[in-house]
Amino acid sequence: MNGPTEPIPEEERLISFVDMLFGGKLASVLVCQACKHVSHTYEDFNDLSLSIKAEDYARGRKRDKLKEFAKKI
């Protein structure tokens, strides 16, 4: 029979590739105005920023691209 398992220390845990690329910790610092006590909290997060501008996704026809290129020459 197995006894209770000890938690794995954070520095020894395996981190996935996605967490390495897009993960992090968000630090929040809160200062009480009355007693000036400082509280620190840390939250894990994953972030992936994507552009939503229309010109980033617009695909022109090859004919139009050739015309634009010819005008530049």
N, CA, C, O and CB atoms as a CASP TS submission, in Angstrom:
PFRMAT TS
TARGET T0000
AUTHOR 0000-0000-0000
METHOD Language model
MODEL 1
PARENT N/A
ATOM      1  N   MET     1       0.845  -1.178   0.000  1.00  0.00           N
ATOM      2  CA  MET     1       0.000   0.000   0.000  1.00  0.00           C
ATOM      3  C   MET     1       0.891   1.242   0.000  1.00  0.00           C
ATOM      4  O   MET     1       1.842   1.340   0.775  1.00  0.00           O
ATOM      5  CB  MET     1      -0.962  -0.002   1.223  1.00  0.00           C
ATOM      6  N   ASN     2       0.570   2.173  -0.870  1.00  0.00           N
ATOM      7  CA  ASN     2       1.352   3.403  -0.988  1.00  0.00           C
ATOM      8  C   ASN     2       0.891   4.422   0.035  1.00  0.00           C
ATOM      9  O   ASN     2      -0.307   4.571   0.279  1.00  0.00           O
ATOM     10  CB  ASN     2       1.242   3.986  -2.403  1.00  0.00           C
ATOM     11  N   GLY     3       1.845   5.123   0.634  1.00  0.00           N
ATOM     12  CA  GLY     3       1.533   6.182   1.580  1.00  0.00           C
ATOM     13  C   GLY     3       1.214   7.464   0.830  1.00  0.00           C
ATOM     14  O   GLY     3       1.213   7.479  -0.401  1.00  0.00           O
ATOM     15  N   PRO     4       0.946   8.523   1.548  1.00  0.00           N
ATOM     16  CA  PRO     4       0.664   9.801   0.883  1.00  0.00           C
ATOM     17  C   PRO     4       1.892  10.271   0.106  1.00  0.00           C
ATOM     18  O   PRO     4       3.025  10.173   0.577  1.00  0.00           O
ATOM     19  CB  PRO     4       0.236  10.877   1.917  1.00  0.00           C
ATOM     20  N   THR     5       1.636  10.778  -1.083  1.00  0.00           N
ATOM     21  CA  THR     5       2.747  11.252  -1.910  1.00  0.00           C
ATOM     22  C   THR     5       3.044  12.707  -1.584  1.00  0.00           C
ATOM     23  O   THR     5       2.140  13.492  -1.297  1.00  0.00           O
ATOM     24  CB  THR     5       2.427  11.088  -3.416  1.00  0.00           C
ATOM     25  N   GLU     6       4.304  13.047  -1.632  1.00  0.00           N
ATOM     26  CA  GLU     6       4.703  14.423  -1.381  1.00  0.00           C
ATOM     27  C   GLU     6       4.568  15.221  -2.666  1.00  0.00           C
ATOM     28  O   GLU     6       4.854  14.700  -3.744  1.00  0.00           O
ATOM     29  CB  GLU     6       6.150  14.494  -0.836  1.00  0.00           C
ATOM     30  N   PRO     7       4.139  16.476  -2.575  1.00  0.00           N
ATOM     31  CA  PRO     7       4.042  17.292  -3.793  1.00  0.00           C
ATOM     32  C   PRO     7       5.416  17.532  -4.399  1.00  0.00           C
ATOM     33  O   PRO     7       6.410  17.653  -3.683  1.00  0.00           O
ATOM     34  CB  PRO     7       3.363  18.635  -3.491  1.00  0.00           C
ATOM     35  N   ILE     8       5.462  17.599  -5.725  1.00  0.00           N
ATOM     36  CA  ILE     8       6.718  17.853  -6.435  1.00  0.00           C
ATOM     37  C   ILE     8       7.039  19.339  -6.309  1.00  0.00           C
ATOM     38  O   ILE     8       6.186  20.181  -6.587  1.00  0.00           O
ATOM     39  CB  ILE     8       6.625  17.419  -7.947  1.00  0.00           C
ATOM     40  N   PRO     9       8.265  19.668  -5.890  1.00  0.00           N
ATOM     41  CA  PRO     9       8.642  21.093  -5.807  1.00  0.00           C
ATOM     42  C   PRO     9       8.496  21.766  -7.175  1.00  0.00           C
ATOM     43  O   PRO     9       8.735  21.141  -8.209  1.00  0.00           O
ATOM     44  CB  PRO     9      10.104  21.245  -5.290  1.00  0.00           C
ATOM     45  N   GLU    10       8.107  23.024  -7.172  1.00  0.00           N
ATOM     46  CA  GLU    10       7.840  23.752  -8.418  1.00  0.00           C
ATOM     47  C   GLU    10       9.038  23.776  -9.354  1.00  0.00           C
ATOM     48  O   GLU    10       8.862  23.690 -10.569  1.00  0.00           O
ATOM     49  CB  GLU    10       7.421  25.168  -8.107  1.00  0.00           C
ATOM     50  N   GLU    11      10.258  23.890  -8.821  1.00  0.00           N
ATOM     51  CA  GLU    11      11.436  23.949  -9.688  1.00  0.00           C
ATOM     52  C   GLU    11      11.734  22.609 -10.358  1.00  0.00           C
ATOM     53  O   GLU    11      12.517  22.565 -11.307  1.00  0.00           O
ATOM     54  CB  GLU    11      12.643  24.397  -8.887  1.00  0.00           C
ATOM     55  N   GLU    12      11.125  21.506  -9.884  1.00  0.00           N
ATOM     56  CA  GLU    12      11.355  20.192 -10.473  1.00  0.00           C
ATOM     57  C   GLU    12      10.217  19.748 -11.396  1.00  0.00           C
ATOM     58  O   GLU    12      10.327  18.702 -12.035  1.00  0.00           O
ATOM     59  CB  GLU    12      11.546  19.172  -9.378  1.00  0.00           C
ATOM     60  N   ARG    13       9.139  20.510 -11.479  1.00  0.00           N
ATOM     61  CA  ARG    13       8.002  20.144 -12.334  1.00  0.00           C
ATOM     62  C   ARG    13       8.352  20.338 -13.796  1.00  0.00           C
ATOM     63  O   ARG    13       9.077  21.264 -14.156  1.00  0.00           O
ATOM     64  CB  ARG    13       6.757  20.974 -11.976  1.00  0.00           C
ATOM     65  N   LEU    14       7.827  19.450 -14.640  1.00  0.00           N
ATOM     66  CA  LEU    14       8.025  19.584 -16.077  1.00  0.00           C
ATOM     67  C   LEU    14       7.081  20.650 -16.617  1.00  0.00           C
ATOM     68  O   LEU    14       5.924  20.735 -16.204  1.00  0.00           O
ATOM     69  CB  LEU    14       7.796  18.231 -16.798  1.00  0.00           C
ATOM     70  N   ILE    15       7.581  21.461 -17.540  1.00  0.00           N
ATOM     71  CA  ILE    15       6.791  22.546 -18.126  1.00  0.00           C
ATOM     72  C   ILE    15       6.556  22.222 -19.591  1.00  0.00           C
ATOM     73  O   ILE    15       7.491  21.873 -20.311  1.00  0.00           O
ATOM     74  CB  ILE    15       7.507  23.931 -17.964  1.00  0.00           C
ATOM     75  N   SER    16       5.308  22.337 -20.036  1.00  0.00           N
ATOM     76  CA  SER    16       5.001  22.049 -21.437  1.00  0.00           C
ATOM     77  C   SER    16       5.575  23.146 -22.345  1.00  0.00           C
ATOM     78  O   SER    16       5.852  24.260 -21.900  1.00  0.00           O
ATOM     79  CB  SER    16       3.468  21.923 -21.642  1.00  0.00           C
ATOM     80  N   PHE    17       5.742  22.804 -23.612  1.00  0.00           N
ATOM     81  CA  PHE    17       6.278  23.740 -24.596  1.00  0.00           C
ATOM     82  C   PHE    17       5.390  24.981 -24.714  1.00  0.00           C
ATOM     83  O   PHE    17       5.899  26.098 -24.802  1.00  0.00           O
ATOM     84  CB  PHE    17       6.416  23.054 -25.963  1.00  0.00           C
ATOM     85  N   VAL    18       4.082  24.795 -24.716  1.00  0.00           N
ATOM     86  CA  VAL    18       3.136  25.919 -24.816  1.00  0.00           C
ATOM     87  C   VAL    18       3.283  26.849 -23.616  1.00  0.00           C
ATOM     88  O   VAL    18       3.271  28.071 -23.767  1.00  0.00           O
ATOM     89  CB  VAL    18       1.679  25.401 -24.912  1.00  0.00           C
ATOM     90  N   ASP    19       3.421  26.271 -22.430  1.00  0.00           N
ATOM     91  CA  ASP    19       3.605  27.108 -21.236  1.00  0.00           C
ATOM     92  C   ASP    19       4.920  27.876 -21.283  1.00  0.00           C
ATOM     93  O   ASP    19       4.993  29.016 -20.826  1.00  0.00           O
ATOM     94  CB  ASP    19       3.555  26.248 -19.973  1.00  0.00           C
ATOM     95  N   MET    20       5.968  27.249 -21.840  1.00  0.00           N
ATOM     96  CA  MET    20       7.244  27.954 -21.955  1.00  0.00           C
ATOM     97  C   MET    20       7.139  29.133 -22.911  1.00  0.00           C
ATOM     98  O   MET    20       7.737  30.179 -22.661  1.00  0.00           O
ATOM     99  CB  MET    20       8.339  27.000 -22.424  1.00  0.00           C
ATOM    100  N   LEU    21       6.383  28.986 -24.010  1.00  0.00           N
ATOM    101  CA  LEU    21       6.262  30.062 -24.997  1.00  0.00           C
ATOM    102  C   LEU    21       5.323  31.171 -24.562  1.00  0.00           C
ATOM    103  O   LEU    21       5.659  32.351 -24.670  1.00  0.00           O
ATOM    104  CB  LEU    21       5.790  29.502 -26.302  1.00  0.00           C
ATOM    105  N   PHE    22       4.147  30.800 -24.070  1.00  0.00           N
ATOM    106  CA  PHE    22       3.087  31.778 -23.848  1.00  0.00           C
ATOM    107  C   PHE    22       2.737  31.995 -22.377  1.00  0.00           C
ATOM    108  O   PHE    22       1.892  32.834 -22.063  1.00  0.00           O
ATOM    109  CB  PHE    22       1.863  31.353 -24.584  1.00  0.00           C
ATOM    110  N   GLY    23       3.367  31.260 -21.483  1.00  0.00           N
ATOM    111  CA  GLY    23       3.012  31.347 -20.068  1.00  0.00           C
ATOM    112  C   GLY    23       3.864  32.333 -19.314  1.00  0.00           C
ATOM    113  O   GLY    23       4.923  32.760 -19.772  1.00  0.00           O
ATOM    114  N   GLY    24       3.375  32.680 -18.149  1.00  0.00           N
ATOM    115  CA  GLY    24       4.119  33.585 -17.290  1.00  0.00           C
ATOM    116  C   GLY    24       3.407  33.765 -15.980  1.00  0.00           C
ATOM    117  O   GLY    24       2.445  33.058 -15.679  1.00  0.00           O
ATOM    118  N   LYS    25       3.871  34.694 -15.213  1.00  0.00           N
ATOM    119  CA  LYS    25       3.238  35.025 -13.938  1.00  0.00           C
ATOM    120  C   LYS    25       2.926  36.511 -13.933  1.00  0.00           C
ATOM    121  O   LYS    25       3.757  37.335 -14.315  1.00  0.00           O
ATOM    122  CB  LYS    25       4.149  34.640 -12.729  1.00  0.00           C
ATOM    123  N   LEU    26       1.730  36.838 -13.500  1.00  0.00           N
ATOM    124  CA  LEU    26       1.293  38.221 -13.364  1.00  0.00           C
ATOM    125  C   LEU    26       1.446  38.603 -11.898  1.00  0.00           C
ATOM    126  O   LEU    26       0.882  37.950 -11.020  1.00  0.00           O
ATOM    127  CB  LEU    26      -0.189  38.414 -13.859  1.00  0.00           C
ATOM    128  N   ALA    27       2.199  39.647 -11.636  1.00  0.00           N
ATOM    129  CA  ALA    27       2.421  40.106 -10.258  1.00  0.00           C
ATOM    130  C   ALA    27       1.508  41.289  -9.965  1.00  0.00           C
ATOM    131  O   ALA    27       1.434  42.245 -10.737  1.00  0.00           O
ATOM    132  CB  ALA    27       3.913  40.499 -10.031  1.00  0.00           C
ATOM    133  N   SER    28       0.814  41.203  -8.831  1.00  0.00           N
ATOM    134  CA  SER    28      -0.028  42.302  -8.370  1.00  0.00           C
ATOM    135  C   SER    28       0.506  42.778  -7.026  1.00  0.00           C
ATOM    136  O   SER    28       0.799  41.976  -6.139  1.00  0.00           O
ATOM    137  CB  SER    28      -1.528  41.867  -8.259  1.00  0.00           C
ATOM    138  N   VAL    29       0.628  44.087  -6.891  1.00  0.00           N
ATOM    139  CA  VAL    29       1.097  44.678  -5.636  1.00  0.00           C
ATOM    140  C   VAL    29      -0.008  45.610  -5.132  1.00  0.00           C
ATOM    141  O   VAL    29      -0.461  46.504  -5.847  1.00  0.00           O
ATOM    142  CB  VAL    29       2.470  45.455  -5.831  1.00  0.00           C
ATOM    143  N   LEU    30      -0.423  45.385  -3.907  1.00  0.00           N
ATOM    144  CA  LEU    30      -1.489  46.180  -3.312  1.00  0.00           C
ATOM    145  C   LEU    30      -0.947  46.818  -2.038  1.00  0.00           C
ATOM    146  O   LEU    30      -0.374  46.130  -1.194  1.00  0.00           O
ATOM    147  CB  LEU    30      -2.756  45.308  -3.015  1.00  0.00           C
ATOM    148  N   VAL    31      -1.126  48.135  -1.896  1.00  0.00           N
ATOM    149  CA  VAL    31      -0.647  48.861  -0.714  1.00  0.00           C
ATOM    150  C   VAL    31      -1.855  49.442   0.012  1.00  0.00           C
ATOM    151  O   VAL    31      -2.656  50.172  -0.571  1.00  0.00           O
ATOM    152  CB  VAL    31       0.370  49.992  -1.108  1.00  0.00           C
ATOM    153  N   CYS    32      -1.971  49.107   1.291  1.00  0.00           N
ATOM    154  CA  CYS    32      -3.053  49.647   2.114  1.00  0.00           C
ATOM    155  C   CYS    32      -2.784  51.118   2.390  1.00  0.00           C
ATOM    156  O   CYS    32      -1.693  51.482   2.828  1.00  0.00           O
ATOM    157  CB  CYS    32      -3.194  48.854   3.445  1.00  0.00           C
ATOM    158  N   GLN    33      -3.781  51.970   2.135  1.00  0.00           N
ATOM    159  CA  GLN    33      -3.615  53.407   2.347  1.00  0.00           C
ATOM    160  C   GLN    33      -3.543  53.762   3.837  1.00  0.00           C
ATOM    161  O   GLN    33      -2.929  54.761   4.213  1.00  0.00           O
ATOM    162  CB  GLN    33      -4.763  54.167   1.686  1.00  0.00           C
ATOM    163  N   ALA    34      -4.171  52.941   4.678  1.00  0.00           N
ATOM    164  CA  ALA    34      -4.196  53.249   6.117  1.00  0.00           C
ATOM    165  C   ALA    34      -2.905  52.841   6.817  1.00  0.00           C
ATOM    166  O   ALA    34      -2.272  53.658   7.485  1.00  0.00           O
ATOM    167  CB  ALA    34      -5.376  52.552   6.780  1.00  0.00           C
ATOM    168  N   CYS    35      -2.512  51.570   6.664  1.00  0.00           N
ATOM    169  CA  CYS    35      -1.353  51.077   7.432  1.00  0.00           C
ATOM    170  C   CYS    35      -0.097  50.881   6.579  1.00  0.00           C
ATOM    171  O   CYS    35       0.961  50.525   7.100  1.00  0.00           O
ATOM    172  CB  CYS    35      -1.707  49.765   8.100  1.00  0.00           C
ATOM    173  N   LYS    36      -0.215  51.112   5.277  1.00  0.00           N
ATOM    174  CA  LYS    36       0.913  50.987   4.336  1.00  0.00           C
ATOM    175  C   LYS    36       1.441  49.550   4.200  1.00  0.00           C
ATOM    176  O   LYS    36       2.570  49.336   3.758  1.00  0.00           O
ATOM    177  CB  LYS    36       2.046  51.893   4.781  1.00  0.00           C
ATOM    178  N   HIS    37       0.606  48.563   4.588  1.00  0.00           N
ATOM    179  CA  HIS    37       0.994  47.156   4.405  1.00  0.00           C
ATOM    180  C   HIS    37       1.004  46.842   2.915  1.00  0.00           C
ATOM    181  O   HIS    37       0.097  47.246   2.186  1.00  0.00           O
ATOM    182  CB  HIS    37       0.021  46.191   5.171  1.00  0.00           C
ATOM    183  N   VAL    38       2.030  46.120   2.460  1.00  0.00           N
ATOM    184  CA  VAL    38       2.175  45.776   1.049  1.00  0.00           C
ATOM    185  C   VAL    38       1.862  44.297   0.886  1.00  0.00           C
ATOM    186  O   VAL    38       2.409  43.452   1.595  1.00  0.00           O
ATOM    187  CB  VAL    38       3.610  46.109   0.524  1.00  0.00           C
ATOM    188  N   SER    39       0.973  43.994  -0.059  1.00  0.00           N
ATOM    189  CA  SER    39       0.582  42.612  -0.357  1.00  0.00           C
ATOM    190  C   SER    39       0.986  42.279  -1.783  1.00  0.00           C
ATOM    191  O   SER    39       0.691  43.035  -2.709  1.00  0.00           O
ATOM    192  CB  SER    39      -0.951  42.402  -0.158  1.00  0.00           C
ATOM    193  N   HIS    40       1.662  41.151  -1.963  1.00  0.00           N
ATOM    194  CA  HIS    40       2.078  40.682  -3.291  1.00  0.00           C
ATOM    195  C   HIS    40       1.304  39.416  -3.618  1.00  0.00           C
ATOM    196  O   HIS    40       1.234  38.502  -2.797  1.00  0.00           O
ATOM    197  CB  HIS    40       3.624  40.422  -3.350  1.00  0.00           C
ATOM    198  N   THR    41       0.721  39.352  -4.813  1.00  0.00           N
ATOM    199  CA  THR    41       0.083  38.125  -5.288  1.00  0.00           C
ATOM    200  C   THR    41       0.584  37.827  -6.691  1.00  0.00           C
ATOM    201  O   THR    41       0.857  38.739  -7.472  1.00  0.00           O
ATOM    202  CB  THR    41      -1.470  38.250  -5.268  1.00  0.00           C
ATOM    203  N   TYR    42       0.700  36.555  -6.999  1.00  0.00           N
ATOM    204  CA  TYR    42       1.189  36.112  -8.299  1.00  0.00           C
ATOM    205  C   TYR    42       0.181  35.151  -8.899  1.00  0.00           C
ATOM    206  O   TYR    42      -0.282  34.226  -8.231  1.00  0.00           O
ATOM    207  CB  TYR    42       2.584  35.447  -8.180  1.00  0.00           C
ATOM    208  N   GLU    43      -0.158  35.373 -10.167  1.00  0.00           N
ATOM    209  CA  GLU    43      -1.104  34.520 -10.872  1.00  0.00           C
ATOM    210  C   GLU    43      -0.458  33.991 -12.144  1.00  0.00           C
ATOM    211  O   GLU    43       0.195  34.737 -12.874  1.00  0.00           O
ATOM    212  CB  GLU    43      -2.406  35.288 -11.199  1.00  0.00           C
ATOM    213  N   ASP    44      -0.644  32.700 -12.404  1.00  0.00           N
ATOM    214  CA  ASP    44      -0.170  32.133 -13.661  1.00  0.00           C
ATOM    215  C   ASP    44      -1.083  32.599 -14.789  1.00  0.00           C
ATOM    216  O   ASP    44      -2.283  32.775 -14.581  1.00  0.00           O
ATOM    217  CB  ASP    44      -0.120  30.580 -13.591  1.00  0.00           C
ATOM    218  N   PHE    45      -0.525  32.800 -15.983  1.00  0.00           N
ATOM    219  CA  PHE    45      -1.344  33.162 -17.133  1.00  0.00           C
ATOM    220  C   PHE    45      -0.730  32.599 -18.405  1.00  0.00           C
ATOM    221  O   PHE    45       0.461  32.290 -18.455  1.00  0.00           O
ATOM    222  CB  PHE    45      -1.496  34.692 -17.238  1.00  0.00           C
ATOM    223  N   ASN    46      -1.557  32.471 -19.427  1.00  0.00           N
ATOM    224  CA  ASN    46      -1.137  32.113 -20.785  1.00  0.00           C
ATOM    225  C   ASN    46      -1.652  33.208 -21.698  1.00  0.00           C
ATOM    226  O   ASN    46      -2.806  33.621 -21.583  1.00  0.00           O
ATOM    227  CB  ASN    46      -1.677  30.687 -21.223  1.00  0.00           C
ATOM    228  N   ASP    47      -0.810  33.681 -22.602  1.00  0.00           N
ATOM    229  CA  ASP    47      -1.188  34.786 -23.466  1.00  0.00           C
ATOM    230  C   ASP    47      -0.759  34.503 -24.893  1.00  0.00           C
ATOM    231  O   ASP    47       0.369  34.080 -25.146  1.00  0.00           O
ATOM    232  CB  ASP    47      -0.574  36.097 -22.971  1.00  0.00           C
ATOM    233  N   LEU    48      -1.663  34.738 -25.810  1.00  0.00           N
ATOM    234  CA  LEU    48      -1.363  34.625 -27.234  1.00  0.00           C
ATOM    235  C   LEU    48      -2.044  35.805 -27.906  1.00  0.00           C
ATOM    236  O   LEU    48      -3.271  35.848 -28.000  1.00  0.00           O
ATOM    237  CB  LEU    48      -1.848  33.241 -27.840  1.00  0.00           C
ATOM    238  N   SER    49      -1.249  36.765 -28.374  1.00  0.00           N
ATOM    239  CA  SER    49      -1.794  37.961 -29.003  1.00  0.00           C
ATOM    240  C   SER    49      -1.842  37.768 -30.510  1.00  0.00           C
ATOM    241  O   SER    49      -0.850  37.387 -31.131  1.00  0.00           O
ATOM    242  CB  SER    49      -0.956  39.206 -28.641  1.00  0.00           C
ATOM    243  N   LEU    50      -2.993  38.030 -31.083  1.00  0.00           N
ATOM    244  CA  LEU    50      -3.185  37.903 -32.526  1.00  0.00           C
ATOM    245  C   LEU    50      -3.690  39.216 -33.087  1.00  0.00           C
ATOM    246  O   LEU    50      -4.506  39.892 -32.459  1.00  0.00           O
ATOM    247  CB  LEU    50      -4.166  36.760 -32.857  1.00  0.00           C
ATOM    248  N   SER    51      -3.212  39.579 -34.261  1.00  0.00           N
ATOM    249  CA  SER    51      -3.672  40.782 -34.927  1.00  0.00           C
ATOM    250  C   SER    51      -5.040  40.520 -35.547  1.00  0.00           C
ATOM    251  O   SER    51      -5.285  39.442 -36.090  1.00  0.00           O
ATOM    252  CB  SER    51      -2.657  41.243 -35.998  1.00  0.00           C
ATOM    253  N   ILE    52      -5.919  41.497 -35.466  1.00  0.00           N
ATOM    254  CA  ILE    52      -7.234  41.338 -36.085  1.00  0.00           C
ATOM    255  C   ILE    52      -7.490  42.418 -37.140  1.00  0.00           C
ATOM    256  O   ILE    52      -8.634  42.658 -37.528  1.00  0.00           O
ATOM    257  CB  ILE    52      -8.329  41.381 -35.016  1.00  0.00           C
ATOM    258  N   LYS    53      -6.406  43.071 -37.604  1.00  0.00           N
ATOM    259  CA  LYS    53      -6.560  44.071 -38.650  1.00  0.00           C
ATOM    260  C   LYS    53      -6.899  43.364 -39.963  1.00  0.00           C
ATOM    261  O   LYS    53      -6.310  42.333 -40.287  1.00  0.00           O
ATOM    262  CB  LYS    53      -5.268  44.934 -38.796  1.00  0.00           C
ATOM    263  N   ALA    54      -7.833  43.912 -40.703  1.00  0.00           N
ATOM    264  CA  ALA    54      -8.282  43.288 -41.952  1.00  0.00           C
ATOM    265  C   ALA    54      -7.150  43.162 -42.971  1.00  0.00           C
ATOM    266  O   ALA    54      -7.086  42.171 -43.698  1.00  0.00           O
ATOM    267  CB  ALA    54      -9.428  44.093 -42.555  1.00  0.00           C
ATOM    268  N   GLU    55      -6.269  44.140 -43.032  1.00  0.00           N
ATOM    269  CA  GLU    55      -5.202  44.098 -44.031  1.00  0.00           C
ATOM    270  C   GLU    55      -4.211  42.966 -43.777  1.00  0.00           C
ATOM    271  O   GLU    55      -3.500  42.553 -44.693  1.00  0.00           O
ATOM    272  CB  GLU    55      -4.466  45.422 -44.056  1.00  0.00           C
ATOM    273  N   ASP    56      -4.154  42.463 -42.556  1.00  0.00           N
ATOM    274  CA  ASP    56      -3.278  41.335 -42.267  1.00  0.00           C
ATOM    275  C   ASP    56      -3.797  40.039 -42.886  1.00  0.00           C
ATOM    276  O   ASP    56      -3.026  39.108 -43.120  1.00  0.00           O
ATOM    277  CB  ASP    56      -3.125  41.167 -40.765  1.00  0.00           C
ATOM    278  N   TYR    57      -5.085  39.979 -43.147  1.00  0.00           N
ATOM    279  CA  TYR    57      -5.682  38.747 -43.644  1.00  0.00           C
ATOM    280  C   TYR    57      -6.189  38.858 -45.076  1.00  0.00           C
ATOM    281  O   TYR    57      -6.583  37.859 -45.678  1.00  0.00           O
ATOM    282  CB  TYR    57      -6.808  38.339 -42.748  1.00  0.00           C
ATOM    283  N   ALA    58      -6.181  40.061 -45.617  1.00  0.00           N
ATOM    284  CA  ALA    58      -6.685  40.253 -46.976  1.00  0.00           C
ATOM    285  C   ALA    58      -5.702  39.645 -47.975  1.00  0.00           C
ATOM    286  O   ALA    58      -4.497  39.888 -47.910  1.00  0.00           O
ATOM    287  CB  ALA    58      -6.910  41.764 -47.276  1.00  0.00           C
ATOM    288  N   ARG    59      -6.233  38.863 -48.883  1.00  0.00           N
ATOM    289  CA  ARG    59      -5.388  38.260 -49.909  1.00  0.00           C
ATOM    290  C   ARG    59      -5.822  38.820 -51.252  1.00  0.00           C
ATOM    291  O   ARG    59      -6.984  38.712 -51.644  1.00  0.00           O
ATOM    292  CB  ARG    59      -5.480  36.694 -49.889  1.00  0.00           C
ATOM    293  N   GLY    60      -4.886  39.408 -51.935  1.00  0.00           N
ATOM    294  CA  GLY    60      -5.187  39.951 -53.251  1.00  0.00           C
ATOM    295  C   GLY    60      -4.980  38.912 -54.341  1.00  0.00           C
ATOM    296  O   GLY    60      -4.349  37.877 -54.127  1.00  0.00           O
ATOM    297  N   ARG    61      -5.525  39.212 -55.513  1.00  0.00           N
ATOM    298  CA  ARG    61      -5.326  38.312 -56.641  1.00  0.00           C
ATOM    299  C   ARG    61      -3.925  38.530 -57.191  1.00  0.00           C
ATOM    300  O   ARG    61      -3.363  39.619 -57.082  1.00  0.00           O
ATOM    301  CB  ARG    61      -6.402  38.541 -57.743  1.00  0.00           C
ATOM    302  N   LYS    62      -3.375  37.484 -57.778  1.00  0.00           N
ATOM    303  CA  LYS    62      -2.026  37.573 -58.335  1.00  0.00           C
ATOM    304  C   LYS    62      -1.953  38.658 -59.404  1.00  0.00           C
ATOM    305  O   LYS    62      -0.952  39.368 -59.503  1.00  0.00           O
ATOM    306  CB  LYS    62      -1.596  36.219 -58.923  1.00  0.00           C
ATOM    307  N   ARG    63      -3.010  38.789 -60.204  1.00  0.00           N
ATOM    308  CA  ARG    63      -3.049  39.797 -61.262  1.00  0.00           C
ATOM    309  C   ARG    63      -2.900  41.191 -60.671  1.00  0.00           C
ATOM    310  O   ARG    63      -2.164  42.018 -61.208  1.00  0.00           O
ATOM    311  CB  ARG    63      -4.358  39.694 -62.064  1.00  0.00           C
ATOM    312  N   ASP    64      -3.604  41.459 -59.555  1.00  0.00           N
ATOM    313  CA  ASP    64      -3.525  42.774 -58.917  1.00  0.00           C
ATOM    314  C   ASP    64      -2.141  43.017 -58.319  1.00  0.00           C
ATOM    315  O   ASP    64      -1.629  44.135 -58.370  1.00  0.00           O
ATOM    316  CB  ASP    64      -4.596  42.904 -57.829  1.00  0.00           C
ATOM    317  N   LYS    65      -1.541  41.980 -57.758  1.00  0.00           N
ATOM    318  CA  LYS    65      -0.199  42.114 -57.202  1.00  0.00           C
ATOM    319  C   LYS    65       0.814  42.416 -58.301  1.00  0.00           C
ATOM    320  O   LYS    65       1.719  43.228 -58.109  1.00  0.00           O
ATOM    321  CB  LYS    65       0.200  40.840 -56.448  1.00  0.00           C
ATOM    322  N   LEU    66       0.664  41.768 -59.448  1.00  0.00           N
ATOM    323  CA  LEU    66       1.570  42.024 -60.575  1.00  0.00           C
ATOM    324  C   LEU    66       1.415  43.445 -61.098  1.00  0.00           C
ATOM    325  O   LEU    66       2.404  44.088 -61.451  1.00  0.00           O
ATOM    326  CB  LEU    66       1.313  41.022 -61.707  1.00  0.00           C
ATOM    327  N   LYS    67       0.172  43.943 -61.152  1.00  0.00           N
ATOM    328  CA  LYS    67      -0.069  45.307 -61.597  1.00  0.00           C
ATOM    329  C   LYS    67       0.608  46.300 -60.649  1.00  0.00           C
ATOM    330  O   LYS    67       1.245  47.252 -61.100  1.00  0.00           O
ATOM    331  CB  LYS    67      -1.584  45.588 -61.685  1.00  0.00           C
ATOM    332  N   GLU    68       0.472  46.083 -59.346  1.00  0.00           N
ATOM    333  CA  GLU    68       1.099  46.961 -58.358  1.00  0.00           C
ATOM    334  C   GLU    68       2.627  46.916 -58.482  1.00  0.00           C
ATOM    335  O   GLU    68       3.295  47.945 -58.387  1.00  0.00           O
ATOM    336  CB  GLU    68       0.666  46.559 -56.932  1.00  0.00           C
ATOM    337  N   PHE    69       3.160  45.736 -58.689  1.00  0.00           N
ATOM    338  CA  PHE    69       4.602  45.601 -58.850  1.00  0.00           C
ATOM    339  C   PHE    69       5.078  46.315 -60.106  1.00  0.00           C
ATOM    340  O   PHE    69       6.122  46.967 -60.095  1.00  0.00           O
ATOM    341  CB  PHE    69       4.998  44.129 -58.899  1.00  0.00           C
ATOM    342  N   ALA    70       4.308  46.193 -61.199  1.00  0.00           N
ATOM    343  CA  ALA    70       4.676  46.849 -62.455  1.00  0.00           C
ATOM    344  C   ALA    70       4.653  48.366 -62.338  1.00  0.00           C
ATOM    345  O   ALA    70       5.471  49.048 -62.955  1.00  0.00           O
ATOM    346  CB  ALA    70       3.743  46.409 -63.566  1.00  0.00           C
ATOM    347  N   LYS    71       3.730  48.894 -61.556  1.00  0.00           N
ATOM    348  CA  LYS    71       3.654  50.351 -61.349  1.00  0.00           C
ATOM    349  C   LYS    71       4.884  50.865 -60.617  1.00  0.00           C
ATOM    350  O   LYS    71       5.335  51.983 -60.867  1.00  0.00           O
ATOM    351  CB  LYS    71       2.388  50.719 -60.560  1.00  0.00           C
ATOM    352  N   LYS    72       5.434  50.046 -59.705  1.00  0.00           N
ATOM    353  CA  LYS    72       6.612  50.464 -58.939  1.00  0.00           C
ATOM    354  C   LYS    72       7.866  50.510 -59.806  1.00  0.00           C
ATOM    355  O   LYS    72       8.799  51.260 -59.519  1.00  0.00           O
ATOM    356  CB  LYS    72       6.835  49.520 -57.761  1.00  0.00           C
ATOM    357  N   ILE    73       7.884  49.710 -60.859  1.00  0.00           N
ATOM    358  CA  ILE    73       9.089  49.615 -61.710  1.00  0.00           C
ATOM    359  C   ILE    73       9.126  50.721 -62.708  1.00  0.00           C
ATOM    360  O   ILE    73      10.062  50.802 -63.504  1.00  0.00           O
ATOM    361  CB  ILE    73       9.151  48.281 -62.432  1.00  0.00           C
TER
END
